[in-house]
Amino acid sequence: MIQISDKLPPKGYILAYFRERLVFEPYTAEDGKLICGSAELLERETQQECHFFDKEHDCYMIRRQSRNDMIVKVRTAEEEKDTEPDLIFIQTVLVKDEYAARADLPSALRIINRYEYSDSDTLVLRNYRLSY
């Protein structure tokens, strides 16, 4: 079940992974309610991983089954301003044709990977965020 909070961008896209399906669609969040085509599914089924994102923000949630709770992380483009540009790698990935054919969805997503050097000078992926 999705917990709606003020951490979500008010409008954007949802990418949610369930055991047997994926949800990728536009959403809006108003007055603590999620408005999207799969809102009922998101309330009924337990998603394993979920992103609510727009161009500048990504609210990432992942289910911890051992504790029966969700880890919630918010990553923003603003945070990348303090990162050395050589440590940011941006991937552009195309979405499946079934999603790209929809006028209300982007045909590609951007994955902004943020790297850092470990204590042993090894390059390590610190975190990432989704964008379009």
Secondary structure, DSSP 8 states (H G I E B T S, - for coil): -----TTS-SEEEEEEE-SS-EEEEEEEEETTEEESTTHHHHHHS--SEEEEE-SSEEEEEEEETTTTEEEEEEEEHHHHTTS-GGGEEEEEEE--HHHHTSTTS-SEEEEEEEEEE-TTS-EEEEEEEEE-
